[in-house]
Amino acid sequence: MSKGTQSRRRAPPRRKPLLKPYRRSTLLAKRKQQGYTIGTIKALLQKHSTLGPCSSDREFARKENVPIATLRGWLARKEEFLQSKKHTSNATLSGHGHSEAVDFGDALASFMDSVRDHEKFLTTAHLVTWLKNHQPAWLDSYLEGKVDPSRAYKALLGWCQDFAHRHGFSQRVPCASKRTQEDLQATRIEYAQSFWSRYGAYDRGNIINIDETGVHYDMPPRRTWARIGKSAKVDRQQKHSDRVTAVLAIRADGRKLPPCIIVRGQPGGPVEQDELPTYPRDAIYAVQENAWMDERVWDIYLRELVQYEIEGPSVVVVDNLSAHVTPAACELVRGDLYSVLEELPANATSTVQPLDVGVMGPFKAKCRTEWLHEVKVTTAAEKRLAMVKRILKVWESIPPAMVIRSFDKAIPCDES
């Protein structure tokens, strides 16, 4: 054996491990984190408020299957949750985990609230003006950090818009208001007291609210693209051909009446003679020159639908549309339906009419969503049929709980 070979040492044999490596045969399920909406939290806090003085928070949490730490966190912010006006489907009160980077956030938010409390326009330009008047040093510092004036201006507008969103504001299409919010709330309370003092003995199922809303095939034709310098006029027939009116009615106990759908056409014409008989039988139909409610259609609606749906002497609540409250209509409701036609206060339906308060908004939103899933049609007859089917499907999906809440909010019984 050579000397070089002797200098090499053979590596010792590898020993087998005494313990086998552990491998999990089954995977443990990941812990599921429970989420709660503001509506659920409010309901649990209200239920917790009814407990006696000797009750245990831990026992309550166990029965409701809520971690005790979570319950105690809710109790610490109980007033915030109960007084919150956020949508009940939201998961938070907003602002969690985000601290305001400026020290004047509360002052700016208070300014925005004060402007809207007086029902004045509030635009991004108003926010910029406030910054110029009250925070000029901060504004100069913010603008100096940008590359050029154009980008600085756009960045400032974006900052103002983000600030508004963080503090619960959203951009809305402004609508004219004839009365202030304070006046409307006072009217709501006063009307609720008067309403229940006169009709408190009526069964909830015999209190019916009726109203109309327009439904368009694709979108309300309020605007049209037109060449600059050219006319923006549209053909009157085209303006109304893709629109119908849905007459909706709800009971205070949560039930709904079948809808009446008014389509555009001449009484006795081809639409009434040829199309209406092919429509689904879950509603009644009428034709009118502009697909609007008028005295003739209102008489048809009362005689052919409401008369067969009322279950006893009822209160028919309507707005002050001229067709609703004619002497002939009042006499028809009183004499043939043995009921009362109750007219809502003028210019206050956004506050005191149940359909406007809690049903029409979701109904129109569902109609827009349903339109996205429909097969495209082209002819006017096909569009009318598509709108009819859409209205029936969406109206069927409106839950009774939504109807009850709308009555409770518009004409609260506890205000009497």
Backbone hydrogen bonds in HBPLUS format (Angstrom, degrees):
<---DONOR---> <-ACCEPTOR-->    atom                        ^
c    i                          cat <-CA-CA->   ^        H-A-AA   ^      H-
h    n   atom  resd res      DA  || num        DHA   H-A  angle D-A-AA Bond
n    s   type  num  typ     dist DA aas  dist angle  dist       angle   num
A0006-GLN N   A0002-SER O   3.11 MM   4  6.43 151.8  2.19 146.0 153.4     1
A0007-SER N   A0003-LYS O   3.16 MM   4  6.43 142.3  2.31 142.1 151.3     2
A0008-ARG N   A0005-THR O   3.22 MM   3  5.48 146.9  2.34 102.5 111.6     3
A0041-ILE N   A0037-THR O   2.99 MM   4  6.30 163.5  2.02 154.3 159.0     4
A0038-ILE N   A0090-ASN O   2.77 MM  52  5.76 150.4  1.86 167.3 172.3     5
A0042-LYS N   A0038-ILE O   2.87 MM   4  6.05 161.0  1.91 151.0 156.0     6
A0039-GLY N   A0088-THR O   2.87 MM  49  4.16 158.8  1.91 130.6 124.0     7
A0043-ALA N   A0039-GLY O   3.06 MM   4  6.26 161.0  2.10 145.7 150.7     8
A0044-LEU N   A0040-THR O   3.00 MM   4  6.26 160.1  2.04 152.1 157.1     9
A0045-LEU N   A0041-ILE O   2.91 MM   4  6.10 159.1  1.95 152.0 157.9    10
A0046-GLN N   A0042-LYS O   2.88 MM   4  6.08 157.9  1.93 152.2 158.2    11
A0047-LYS N   A0043-ALA O   2.97 MM   4  6.15 150.8  2.06 141.9 150.2    12
A0048-HIS N   A0044-LEU O   2.83 MM   4  6.03 148.7  1.93 143.2 152.4    13
A0049-SER N   A0045-LEU O   3.00 MM   4  6.22 139.5  2.17 139.6 149.8    14
A0050-THR N   A0047-LYS O   3.20 MM   3  5.48 147.6  2.31 103.1 111.9    15
A0051-LEU N   A0048-HIS O   3.16 MM   3  5.52 165.3  2.18 111.7 116.1    16
A0055-SER N   A0052-GLY O   3.28 MM   3  5.44 165.8  2.30 111.2 113.1    17
A0060-PHE N   A0056-SER O   3.01 MM   4  6.25 156.8  2.07 145.4 152.0    18
A0061-ALA N   A0057-ASP O   2.88 MM   4  6.09 158.9  1.93 148.8 154.3    19
A0062-ARG N   A0058-ARG O   2.97 MM   4  6.19 151.3  2.05 143.2 151.1    20
A0063-LYS N   A0059-GLU O   3.01 MM   4  6.27 160.2  2.05 149.8 154.1    21
A0064-GLU N   A0060-PHE O   3.01 MM   4  6.20 153.1  2.09 148.5 155.9    22
A0066-VAL N   A0061-ALA O   2.87 MM   5  4.90 172.1  1.88 147.5 149.9    23
A0065-ASN N   A0062-ARG O   3.24 MM   3  5.01 155.5  2.30  96.7 103.8    24
A0070-THR N   A0067-PRO O   3.03 MM   3  5.23 119.3  2.42 100.4 115.2    25
A0071-LEU N   A0067-PRO O   3.00 MM   4  6.38 159.9  2.04 155.8 161.5    26
A0072-ARG N   A0068-ILE O   2.96 MM   4  6.18 161.6  1.99 150.4 155.0    27
A0073-GLY N   A0069-ALA O   3.05 MM   4  6.25 146.4  2.17 139.1 148.1    28
A0074-TRP N   A0070-THR O   3.03 MM   4  6.39 151.0  2.12 147.6 155.3    29
A0075-LEU N   A0071-LEU O   2.91 MM   4  6.23 159.9  1.95 153.1 158.7    30
A0076-ALA N   A0072-ARG O   3.01 MM   4  6.18 145.7  2.13 140.9 149.2    31
A0077-ARG N   A0074-TRP O   2.98 MM   3  5.23 136.5  2.18 102.4 114.8    32
A0078-LYS N   A0075-LEU O   3.33 MM   3  4.71 156.7  2.39 104.8 100.8    33
A0081-PHE N   A0077-ARG O   3.14 MM   4  6.48 159.8  2.18 158.2 163.4    34
A0082-LEU N   A0078-LYS O   3.00 MM   4  6.21 171.8  2.00 160.6 162.7    35
A0083-GLN N   A0079-GLU O   2.99 MM   4  5.90 150.6  2.08 143.7 150.5    36
A0084-SER N   A0081-PHE O   3.29 MM   3  5.17 151.9  2.38  97.1 105.4    37
A0090-ASN N   A0087-HIS O   2.97 MM   3  5.64 166.4  1.99 122.6 127.2    38
A0098-HIS N   A0095-GLY O   3.37 MM   3  5.55 163.2  2.40 124.0 122.5    39
A0108-LEU N   A0104-PHE O   3.04 MM   4  6.30 160.4  2.08 156.0 161.2    40
A0109-ALA N   A0105-GLY O   2.93 MM   4  6.12 162.6  1.96 153.1 158.2    41
A0110-SER N   A0106-ASP O   2.91 MM   4  6.06 153.4  1.98 144.9 152.2    42
A0111-PHE N   A0107-ALA O   3.03 MM   4  6.27 150.2  2.12 142.0 149.8    43
A0112-MET N   A0108-LEU O   3.04 MM   4  6.36 156.0  2.10 148.1 154.1    44
A0113-ASP N   A0109-ALA O   2.98 MM   4  6.27 158.8  2.03 149.6 155.1    45
A0114-SER N   A0110-SER O   2.93 MM   4  6.13 157.2  1.99 147.4 153.7    46
A0115-VAL N   A0111-PHE O   3.08 MM   4  6.33 152.6  2.15 148.7 155.2    47
A0116-ARG N   A0112-MET O   3.16 MM   4  6.43 164.6  2.18 150.9 154.3    48
A0117-ASP N   A0113-ASP O   2.79 MM   4  5.93 144.9  1.91 148.7 159.3    49
A0118-HIS N   A0115-VAL O   3.31 MM   3  5.55 138.7  2.49  99.4 109.5    50
A0120-LYS N   A0115-VAL O   3.22 MM   5  5.69 164.9  2.25 146.4 149.1    51
A0119-GLU N   A0116-ARG O   2.85 MM   3  4.64 157.6  1.90 102.8 107.8    52
A0126-HIS N   A0123-THR O   3.03 MM   3  5.29 130.2  2.29 100.7 113.3    53
A0127-LEU N   A0124-THR O   3.09 MM   3  5.15 119.7  2.48  95.7 110.3    54
A0128-VAL N   A0124-THR O   3.05 MM   4  6.42 157.3  2.10 151.2 157.2    55
A0129-THR N   A0125-ALA O   2.92 MM   4  6.14 157.1  1.97 146.3 152.7    56
A0130-TRP N   A0126-HIS O   2.98 MM   4  6.23 152.7  2.05 143.4 150.5    57
A0131-LEU N   A0127-LEU O   3.01 MM   4  6.33 156.3  2.07 148.1 154.3    58
A0132-LYS N   A0128-VAL O   2.94 MM   4  6.25 153.7  2.01 149.8 157.2    59
A0133-ASN N   A0129-THR O   3.02 MM   4  6.25 149.4  2.11 146.6 154.3    60
A0134-HIS N   A0130-TRP O   2.86 MM   4  5.90 156.8  1.91 154.8 160.8    61
A0135-GLN N   A0131-LEU O   2.82 MM   4  4.82 147.6  1.93 126.1 135.2    62
A0139-LEU N   A0135-GLN O   3.03 MM   4  6.20 160.7  2.07 152.0 158.0    63
A0140-ASP N   A0136-PRO O   2.92 MM   4  6.09 162.3  1.95 149.9 153.8    64
A0141-SER N   A0137-ALA O   3.05 MM   4  6.25 162.0  2.09 148.6 153.6    65
A0142-TYR N   A0138-TRP O   2.90 MM   4  6.09 154.0  1.97 149.1 156.5    66
A0143-LEU N   A0139-LEU O   3.00 MM   4  6.21 162.4  2.03 153.0 156.9    67
A0144-GLU N   A0140-ASP O   3.00 MM   4  6.09 152.0  2.08 147.0 154.5    68
A0146-LYS N   A0143-LEU O   3.26 MM   3  5.71 166.8  2.27 117.4 118.7    69
A0152-ALA N   A0148-ASP O   2.96 MM   4  6.15 154.3  2.03 153.1 161.4    70
A0153-TYR N   A0149-PRO O   2.91 MM   4  6.09 155.4  1.97 148.7 153.5    71
A0154-LYS N   A0150-SER O   3.13 MM   4  6.43 165.2  2.16 149.8 153.4    72
A0155-ALA N   A0151-ARG O   2.85 MM   4  5.97 157.2  1.90 147.4 154.3    73
A0156-LEU N   A0152-ALA O   2.94 MM   4  6.12 151.2  2.02 143.7 151.3    74
A0157-LEU N   A0153-TYR O   2.99 MM   4  6.30 159.6  2.04 151.3 156.4    75
A0158-GLY N   A0154-LYS O   2.95 MM   4  6.19 158.2  2.00 146.6 152.9    76
A0159-TRP N   A0155-ALA O   2.87 MM   4  6.12 149.3  1.97 144.5 153.1    77
A0160-CYS N   A0156-LEU O   2.99 MM   4  6.26 160.5  2.03 151.4 155.6    78
A0161-GLN N   A0157-LEU O   2.97 MM   4  6.22 158.5  2.02 150.2 156.2    79
A0162-ASP N   A0158-GLY O   2.91 MM   4  6.07 160.6  1.95 149.0 154.2    80
A0163-PHE N   A0159-TRP O   2.90 MM   4  6.08 154.8  1.97 146.6 154.1    81
A0164-ALA N   A0160-CYS O   2.97 MM   4  6.23 157.0  2.03 146.2 152.0    82
A0165-HIS N   A0161-GLN O   3.01 MM   4  6.29 160.7  2.05 150.0 154.7    83
A0166-ARG N   A0162-ASP O   2.95 MM   4  6.15 158.6  1.99 150.2 155.9    84
A0167-HIS N   A0163-PHE O   3.19 MM   4  6.39 136.5  2.39 141.5 152.1    85
A0167-HIS N   A0164-ALA O   3.19 MM   3  5.26 133.0  2.42  96.8 109.2    86
A0169-PHE N   A0164-ALA O   2.90 MM   5  5.11 158.0  1.95 149.4 146.3    87
A0168-GLY N   A0165-HIS O   3.21 MM   3  5.32 157.4  2.26 113.5 111.4    88
A0184-LEU N   A0180-THR O   2.95 MM   4  6.26 155.2  2.01 148.5 155.9    89
A0185-GLN N   A0181-GLN O   2.91 MM   4  6.11 159.5  1.95 152.0 156.7    90
A0186-ALA N   A0182-GLU O   3.03 MM   4  6.23 156.7  2.09 144.2 150.6    91
A0187-THR N   A0183-ASP O   2.91 MM   4  6.15 152.2  1.99 144.8 152.9    92
A0188-ARG N   A0184-LEU O   2.87 MM   4  6.14 152.8  1.94 146.8 154.4    93
A0189-ILE N   A0185-GLN O   3.07 MM   4  6.35 163.1  2.10 151.2 153.9    94
A0190-GLU N   A0186-ALA O   2.99 MM   4  6.14 167.0  2.00 149.7 153.8    95
A0191-TYR N   A0187-THR O   2.76 MM   4  5.83 161.7  1.79 151.0 156.7    96
A0192-ALA N   A0188-ARG O   2.92 MM   4  5.99 158.1  1.97 146.0 152.2    97
A0193-GLN N   A0189-ILE O   3.12 MM   4  6.33 159.2  2.17 148.0 152.7    98
A0194-SER N   A0190-GLU O   3.10 MM   4  6.36 159.9  2.15 145.9 151.5    99
A0195-PHE N   A0191-TYR O   2.72 MM   4  5.88 161.2  1.75 155.5 161.3   100
A0196-TRP N   A0192-ALA O   3.06 MM   4  6.15 179.9  2.06 153.4 153.5   101
A0197-SER N   A0193-GLN O   3.13 MM   4  6.09 142.1  2.28 137.1 147.2   102
A0198-ARG N   A0194-SER O   3.26 MM   4  6.41 136.7  2.46 139.9 149.1   103
A0198-ARG N   A0195-PHE O   3.14 MM   3  5.41 135.9  2.34 101.1 112.6   104
A0199-TYR N   A0195-PHE O   2.81 MM   4  5.95 154.1  1.87 152.8 161.6   105
A0200-GLY N   A0196-TRP O   2.89 MM   4  4.42 120.5  2.25 125.1 124.1   106
A0202-TYR N   A0199-TYR O   3.13 MM   3  5.53 158.3  2.18 112.2 118.8   107
A0206-ASN N   A0203-ASP O   2.85 MM   3  5.37 158.2  1.89 117.0 124.5   108
A0207-ILE N   A0204-ARG O   3.25 MM   3  5.47 161.5  2.29 114.3 113.5   109
A0315-VAL N   A0206-ASN O   2.85 MM 109  6.33 155.5  1.91 161.1 169.3   110
A0252-ALA N   A0207-ILE O   3.01 MM  45  5.63 139.2  2.18 154.0 164.6   111
A0208-ILE N   A0315-VAL O   2.88 MM 107  6.09 166.6  1.89 164.7 169.3   112
A0317-VAL N   A0208-ILE O   2.65 MM 109  5.91 170.7  1.66 170.8 171.2   113
A0209-ASN N   A0250-ILE O   2.92 MM  41  5.46 159.4  1.96 156.3 162.6   114
A0250-ILE N   A0209-ASN O   2.99 MM  41  5.46 152.2  2.06 148.1 156.2   115
A0210-ILE N   A0317-VAL O   3.05 MM 107  6.34 160.7  2.09 171.5 172.3   116
A0211-ASP N   A0248-LEU O   3.00 MM  37  5.62 157.9  2.05 159.3 166.0   117
A0248-LEU N   A0211-ASP O   2.86 MM  37  5.62 156.3  1.92 175.9 175.3   118
A0213-THR N   A0246-ALA O   3.02 MM  33  5.47 143.4  2.16 141.3 152.7   119
A0246-ALA N   A0213-THR O   2.88 MM  33  5.47 167.5  1.90 166.7 162.9   120
A0215-VAL N   A0244-VAL O   2.82 MM  29  5.41 170.2  1.83 162.1 162.4   121
A0244-VAL N   A0215-VAL O   2.95 MM  29  5.41 162.9  1.98 154.5 159.7   122
A0217-TYR N   A0242-ASP O   2.90 MM  25  5.45 152.3  1.97 160.5 162.1   123
A0222-ARG N   A0220-PRO O   2.78 MM   2  5.65 137.6  1.96 107.6  95.2   124
A0230-LYS N   A0227-ARG O   2.87 MM   3  5.30 160.6  1.90 136.1 138.4   125
A0239-LYS N   A0235-ASP O   2.97 MM   4  6.24 150.6  2.06 151.7 161.0   126
A0241-SER N   A0237-GLN O   2.95 MM   4  5.82 129.3  2.21 147.0 160.7   127
A0245-THR N   A0262-ILE O   2.98 MM  17  5.00 162.6  2.01 143.1 148.8   128
A0262-ILE N   A0245-THR O   2.78 MM  17  5.00 168.7  1.80 154.0 157.3   129
A0247-VAL N   A0260-CYS O   2.68 MM  13  4.90 171.4  1.68 162.4 163.8   130
A0260-CYS N   A0247-VAL O   3.06 MM  13  4.90 158.0  2.11 136.6 143.4   131
A0257-LEU N   A0249-ALA O   3.02 MM   8  5.36 174.4  2.02 140.6 141.7   132
A0251-ARG N   A0255-ARG O   2.79 MM   4  5.25 164.5  1.81 163.2 159.9   133
A0254-GLY N   A0251-ARG O   3.11 MM   3  5.58 163.5  2.14 117.3 119.4   134
A0284-ILE N   A0259-PRO O   3.27 MM  25  6.79 155.2  2.33 149.2 155.9   135
A0261-ILE N   A0284-ILE O   3.00 MM  23  6.49 158.6  2.04 157.2 160.6   136
A0286-ALA N   A0261-ILE O   3.13 MM  25  6.46 152.1  2.21 148.3 148.8   137
A0263-VAL N   A0286-ALA O   2.92 MM  23  6.39 158.2  1.97 162.2 163.1   138
A0288-GLN N   A0263-VAL O   3.04 MM  25  6.40 147.8  2.15 159.3 167.6   139
A0265-GLY N   A0288-GLN O   3.00 MM  23  5.45 155.0  2.06 124.2 129.8   140
A0269-GLY N   A0266-GLN O   2.77 MM   3  4.99 156.7  1.83 139.3 137.7   141
A0273-GLN N   A0269-GLY O   2.95 MM   4  6.09 160.4  1.99 157.0 163.5   142
A0274-ASP N   A0270-PRO O   2.73 MM   4  5.42 163.4  1.75 146.7 151.9   143
A0275-GLU N   A0271-VAL O   3.03 MM   4  4.98 135.6  2.23 117.1 130.4   144
A0276-LEU N   A0271-VAL O   3.12 MM   5  6.49 157.8  2.17 166.1 172.2   145
A0278-THR N   A0275-GLU O   2.84 MM   3  5.50 150.3  1.93 122.7 132.0   146
A0279-TYR N   A0276-LEU O   3.15 MM   3  5.38 163.0  2.18 112.2 117.5   147
A0291-ALA N   A0288-GLN O   3.12 MM   3  4.81 159.8  2.16 101.5 107.8   148
A0298-TRP N   A0294-ASP O   2.90 MM   4  6.06 160.6  1.94 156.8 163.2   149
A0299-ASP N   A0295-GLU O   3.02 MM   4  6.15 151.3  2.11 142.1 149.0   150
A0300-ILE N   A0296-ARG O   3.09 MM   4  6.41 154.3  2.16 144.7 151.6   151
A0301-TYR N   A0297-VAL O   2.87 MM   4  6.13 159.6  1.92 151.8 157.4   152
A0302-LEU N   A0298-TRP O   3.00 MM   4  6.21 163.0  2.03 149.1 152.8   153
A0303-ARG N   A0299-ASP O   3.03 MM   4  6.13 163.0  2.06 148.4 153.3   154
A0304-GLU N   A0300-ILE O   2.83 MM   4  5.73 164.9  1.86 154.0 158.5   155
A0305-LEU N   A0301-TYR O   3.07 MM   4  5.49 142.8  2.21 135.2 141.5   156
A0306-VAL N   A0301-TYR O   3.19 MM   5  6.56 161.0  2.23 152.6 157.0   157
A0307-GLN N   A0302-LEU O   2.94 MM   5  5.90 143.2  2.08 151.1 159.6   158
A0308-TYR N   A0305-LEU O   3.08 MM   3  5.56 136.7  2.28 109.6 120.5   159
A0309-GLU N   A0306-VAL O   3.04 MM   3  5.01 150.7  2.13 102.7 112.0   160
A0310-ILE N   A0306-VAL O   3.14 MM   4  6.16 148.9  2.24 164.0 163.5   161
A0340-VAL N   A0314-SER O   2.90 MM  26  6.32 157.7  1.95 155.6 162.5   162
A0316-VAL N   A0340-VAL O   2.78 MM  24  6.01 171.2  1.79 175.2 177.8   163
A0342-GLU N   A0316-VAL O   2.79 MM  26  5.76 152.1  1.87 138.2 147.6   164
A0318-VAL N   A0342-GLU O   2.95 MM  24  6.26 163.5  1.98 168.2 170.9   165
A0344-LEU N   A0318-VAL O   2.89 MM  26  6.09 153.7  1.96 160.2 167.8   166
A0324-HIS N   A0321-LEU O   2.85 MM   3  5.38 137.3  2.03 114.9 127.2   167
A0329-ALA N   A0326-THR O   3.06 MM   3  5.18 116.0  2.48  99.8 114.9   168
A0330-CYS N   A0326-THR O   2.98 MM   4  6.30 164.4  2.00 161.0 165.3   169
A0331-GLU N   A0327-PRO O   2.97 MM   4  6.10 156.9  2.03 144.7 151.1   170
A0332-LEU N   A0328-ALA O   2.93 MM   4  6.11 150.6  2.01 143.5 151.9   171
A0333-VAL N   A0329-ALA O   2.99 MM   4  6.22 165.3  2.01 154.2 156.9   172
A0334-ARG N   A0330-CYS O   2.99 MM   4  6.12 158.1  2.04 144.6 151.2   173
A0335-GLY N   A0331-GLU O   2.72 MM   4  5.65 165.6  1.74 149.1 154.2   174
A0336-ASP N   A0332-LEU O   2.94 MM   4  5.38 149.0  2.04 133.5 143.2   175
A0337-LEU N   A0332-LEU O   3.35 MM   5  6.80 143.2  2.49 148.7 156.7   176
A0339-SER N   A0333-VAL O   3.01 MM   6  5.55 166.6  2.03 141.5 143.4   177
A0351-THR N   A0348-ALA O   3.00 MM   3  5.59 159.4  2.05 116.9 123.5   178
A0352-VAL N   A0348-ALA O   2.99 MM   4  6.14 158.9  2.04 155.4 162.3   179
A0353-GLN N   A0349-THR O   3.11 MM   4  4.76 151.2  2.19 122.8 124.9   180
A0357-VAL N   A0353-GLN O   2.96 MM   4  6.10 154.2  2.03 157.4 165.8   181
A0358-GLY N   A0354-PRO O   3.10 MM   4  6.19 167.3  2.12 160.1 159.7   182
A0359-VAL N   A0355-LEU O   3.14 MM   4  4.91 150.0  2.24 127.3 132.8   183
A0360-MET N   A0355-LEU O   2.82 MM   5  5.69 168.2  1.84 164.3 160.5   184
A0363-PHE N   A0359-VAL O   2.93 MM   4  6.02 158.1  1.98 156.5 163.8   185
A0364-LYS N   A0360-MET O   2.94 MM   4  6.11 163.8  1.97 154.0 156.4   186
A0365-ALA N   A0361-GLY O   3.02 MM   4  6.23 159.0  2.06 151.8 158.4   187
A0366-LYS N   A0362-PRO O   2.90 MM   4  6.03 158.6  1.95 149.4 154.4   188
A0367-CYS N   A0363-PHE O   3.01 MM   4  6.26 146.9  2.13 141.3 150.9   189
A0368-ARG N   A0364-LYS O   3.01 MM   4  6.31 154.4  2.07 148.6 154.2   190
A0369-THR N   A0365-ALA O   3.05 MM   4  6.33 155.5  2.11 145.4 152.3   191
A0370-GLU N   A0366-LYS O   2.86 MM   4  6.02 157.7  1.91 148.0 154.1   192
A0371-TRP N   A0367-CYS O   3.04 MM   4  6.22 146.1  2.16 142.4 150.8   193
A0372-LEU N   A0369-THR O   3.18 MM   3  5.51 135.6  2.39 103.4 114.1   194
A0373-HIS N   A0370-GLU O   3.09 MM   3  5.53 145.7  2.21 110.0 119.0   195
A0374-GLU N   A0371-TRP O   3.28 MM   3  5.29 166.5  2.30 106.0 109.9   196
A0383-LYS N   A0379-THR O   3.01 MM   4  6.29 153.9  2.08 148.2 155.7   197
A0384-ARG N   A0380-ALA O   2.97 MM   4  6.21 155.8  2.02 148.0 154.2   198
A0385-LEU N   A0381-ALA O   3.08 MM   4  6.33 162.2  2.11 149.2 153.6   199
A0386-ALA N   A0382-GLU O   2.92 MM   4  6.11 154.2  1.99 144.3 152.0   200
A0387-MET N   A0383-LYS O   2.93 MM   4  6.16 156.1  1.98 149.9 155.5   201
A0388-VAL N   A0384-ARG O   3.00 MM   4  6.25 153.8  2.07 146.6 153.9   202
A0389-LYS N   A0385-LEU O   3.01 MM   4  6.27 167.7  2.02 154.5 156.5   203
A0390-ARG N   A0386-ALA O   2.94 MM   4  6.09 152.7  2.02 143.6 151.9   204
A0391-ILE N   A0387-MET O   2.94 MM   4  6.12 162.2  1.97 149.8 153.6   205
A0392-LEU N   A0388-VAL O   3.09 MM   4  6.34 165.7  2.11 153.9 157.4   206
A0393-LYS N   A0389-LYS O   3.03 MM   4  6.17 161.0  2.06 147.7 152.8   207
A0394-VAL N   A0390-ARG O   2.95 MM   4  6.10 168.6  1.96 156.0 159.1   208
A0395-TRP N   A0391-ILE O   2.85 MM   4  5.87 162.9  1.88 150.7 156.4   209
A0396-GLU N   A0392-LEU O   3.11 MM   4  6.13 149.8  2.20 138.9 146.3   210
A0397-SER N   A0394-VAL O   2.98 MM   3  5.10 130.6  2.23  98.3 112.1   211
A0398-ILE N   A0395-TRP O   3.37 MM   3  5.49 157.3  2.43 101.8 108.1   212
A0402-MET N   A0399-PRO O   3.17 MM   3  5.55 130.1  2.43 106.7 117.9   213
A0403-VAL N   A0400-PRO O   3.05 MM   3  5.11 116.5  2.46  97.3 112.8   214
A0404-ILE N   A0400-PRO O   2.97 MM   4  6.30 162.5  2.00 159.7 163.9   215
A0405-ARG N   A0401-ALA O   3.00 MM   4  6.17 163.1  2.03 147.8 152.4   216
A0406-SER N   A0402-MET O   3.06 MM   4  6.23 149.9  2.15 141.6 149.5   217
A0407-PHE N   A0403-VAL O   3.20 MM   4  6.56 154.7  2.27 150.1 155.4   218
A0408-ASP N   A0404-ILE O   2.97 MM   4  6.25 167.2  1.99 155.3 159.1   219
A0409-LYS N   A0405-ARG O   2.91 MM   4  6.04 145.2  2.03 145.9 154.6   220
A0410-ALA N   A0406-SER O   2.97 MM   4  6.03 159.1  2.02 144.4 150.3   221
A0411-ILE N   A0407-PHE O   2.86 MM   4  5.65 164.4  1.89 151.5 156.7   222
A0415-GLU N   A0412-PRO O   3.35 MM   3  5.71 163.3  2.38 106.1 110.9   223
A0416-SER N   A0413-CYS O   3.18 MM   3  5.74 165.9  2.20 114.7 119.0   224
